[in-house]
Amino acid sequence: MGSTKPTRDFKKKIQKPIICFKRHLKKMERANKEFRSIVPEHIKYNLDEYLNIKRGDARRQPVDDKTVDIQITSSPYVTSYEYADLHQLSTLWLEYTPDLTEYRKEFIGTAHKRYEGRQLKSKIAQSVVNQMDVQDQKMAKEIEAFFIDMQEGFDETYRILKPGGRCCYVIGNNYLLTN
Ligand SMILES: C[S@@+](CC[C@H](N)C(=O)[O-])C[C@H]1O[C@@H](n2cnc3c(N)ncnc32)[C@H](O)[C@@H]1O
C-alpha cells in the first residue's frame, strides 16, 4: 500500500519484501534527484545554514512571540489513528524516547486521553461534543480531548505568527458511522 497507516487489503498479492524494498528505494532515488534538481545552488551547497529540523510539540514551539511568517501543518485527525503506535518503530530506532508510555501523552488525536474541567472556546466544538455525549460518553470525552489539544495548538500558532502571518491546516472532515 502507498499509505504508511495500517490497513487490511484482502486482495493483496504477497510479494518478496526485498523486491518491494528495492523498487521503493529506486522510486525514492528518482524523487530525490528530481527534488535536488530544483534546489538552488547556494542552498544545496550550504545546507547547514538553511536546515533546522526539530521534533517537538506543536502546542509548545520553541520560538518567540510574533516571529513566524508562515506555519504549515498537516495536523492530527480526531481519534482516527494512534500516532504513537504508527511512529513506534522509527521512535525507538532514532532513540527519541526511553519511555513510550510518557511519549504517548504528547500525541494529539489519541483515544487514550481525557481532560476534566477544561472549557472549549469553540461553540461548534462544544456542540459536537454534546451531540456525541448523547450517543457515546466515552467517545465524547476523547473528542473533547482532541479539541482541547487542537485549541492549545491554535493558541500557540496565534502567539508565534507575525501580524499578517499565515497558517495552513489540512482539515480532516471526519464523520462517525453509527449502527
Ligand atoms: C495527519 S498526520 C500528518 C502526517 C504527515 N503529513 C506526514 O507525512 O508524516 C498528523 C501528524 O501529527 C503528529 N502529531 C500528533 N500530535 C502532535 C503534537 N502534539 N505536535 C506535533 N505533531 C503531532 C502525528 O504524529 C502525525 O504524524
The ligand as an SDF file (V2000), in Angstrom:
LIG
                    3D

 27 29  0  0  0  0  0  0  0  0999 V2000
   -2.4580   13.6540    9.7440 C   0  0  0  0  0  0  0  0  0  0  0  0
   -0.8320   13.1900   10.2990 S   0  0  0  0  0  0  0  0  0  0  0  0
    0.2050   14.0420    9.1950 C   0  0  0  0  0  0  0  0  0  0  0  0
    1.3450   13.2350    8.7720 C   0  0  0  0  0  0  0  0  0  0  0  0
    2.3370   14.0000    7.8710 C   0  0  0  0  0  0  0  0  0  0  0  0
    1.6780   14.6100    6.7520 N   0  0  0  0  0  0  0  0  0  0  0  0
    3.4040   13.0340    7.3880 C   0  0  0  0  0  0  0  0  0  0  0  0
    3.5060   12.7880    6.1980 O   0  0  0  0  0  0  0  0  0  0  0  0
    4.1170   12.4990    8.2310 O   0  0  0  0  0  0  0  0  0  0  0  0
   -0.7080   14.0860   11.8090 C   0  0  0  0  0  0  0  0  0  0  0  0
    0.6760   14.0900   12.4240 C   0  0  0  0  0  0  0  0  0  0  0  0
    0.6480   14.9200   13.5980 O   0  0  0  0  0  0  0  0  0  0  0  0
    1.5370   14.3610   14.5470 C   0  0  0  0  0  0  0  0  0  0  0  0
    1.2440   14.8540   15.9040 N   0  0  0  0  0  0  0  0  0  0  0  0
    0.4520   14.2950   16.8570 C   0  0  0  0  0  0  0  0  0  0  0  0
    0.4830   15.0260   17.9920 N   0  0  0  0  0  0  0  0  0  0  0  0
    1.3170   16.0790   17.7510 C   0  0  0  0  0  0  0  0  0  0  0  0
    1.7730   17.1670   18.5460 C   0  0  0  0  0  0  0  0  0  0  0  0
    1.3710   17.3460   19.8090 N   0  0  0  0  0  0  0  0  0  0  0  0
    2.6390   18.0490   17.9940 N   0  0  0  0  0  0  0  0  0  0  0  0
    3.0590   17.8980   16.7060 C   0  0  0  0  0  0  0  0  0  0  0  0
    2.6700   16.8830   15.9010 N   0  0  0  0  0  0  0  0  0  0  0  0
    1.8130   15.9810   16.4220 C   0  0  0  0  0  0  0  0  0  0  0  0
    1.3140   12.8600   14.3930 C   0  0  0  0  0  0  0  0  0  0  0  0
    2.3980   12.1390   14.8960 O   0  0  0  0  0  0  0  0  0  0  0  0
    1.1640   12.7130   12.8900 C   0  0  0  0  0  0  0  0  0  0  0  0
    2.4070   12.4410   12.2970 O   0  0  0  0  0  0  0  0  0  0  0  0
  1  2  1  0
  2  3  1  0
  2 10  1  0
  3  4  1  0
  4  5  1  0
  5  6  1  0
  5  7  1  0
  7  8  2  0
  7  9  1  0
 10 11  1  0
 11 12  1  0
 11 26  1  0
 12 13  1  0
 13 14  1  0
 13 24  1  0
 14 15  1  0
 14 23  1  0
 15 16  2  0
 16 17  1  0
 17 18  1  0
 17 23  2  0
 18 19  1  0
 18 20  2  0
 20 21  1  0
 21 22  2  0
 22 23  1  0
 24 25  1  0
 24 26  1  0
 26 27  1  0
M  CHG  2   2   1   9  -1
M  END
$$$$
